[in-house]
């Protein structure tokens, strides 16, 4: 039973890392900048925040994945 639970937590960590790190902090801000550019309201602050979000997104995804991995290991070894 613990094995299935740890595998489930591991995959939840992967899914959350992909959603938050890749979609919310990488793809979505780029799409907002492209939309703002097409509308003619793109600012330097918006561009700077998008660059920062894209740079930090991989770190956030790695931390979320790592926490899911650590939780799965802890559950499977007890």
Rosetta blueprint (number, residue, H / E / L):
1 X L
2 X H
3 X H
4 X H
5 X H
6 X H
7 X H
8 X H
9 X H
10 X H
11 X H
12 X H
13 X H
14 X H
15 X H
16 X H
17 X H
18 X H
19 X H
20 X H
21 X H
22 X H
23 X H
24 X H
25 X H
26 X H
27 X H
28 X H
29 X H
30 X H
31 X H
32 X H
33 X H
34 X H
35 X H
36 X H
37 X H
38 X H
39 X H
40 X L
41 X L
42 X L
43 X L
44 X H
45 X H
46 X H
47 X H
48 X H
49 X H
50 X H
51 X H
52 X H
53 X H
54 X H
55 X H
56 X H
57 X H
58 X H
59 X H
60 X H
61 X H
62 X H
63 X H
64 X H
65 X H
66 X H
67 X H
68 X H
69 X H
70 X H
71 X H
72 X H
73 X H
74 X H
75 X H
76 X H
77 X H
78 X L
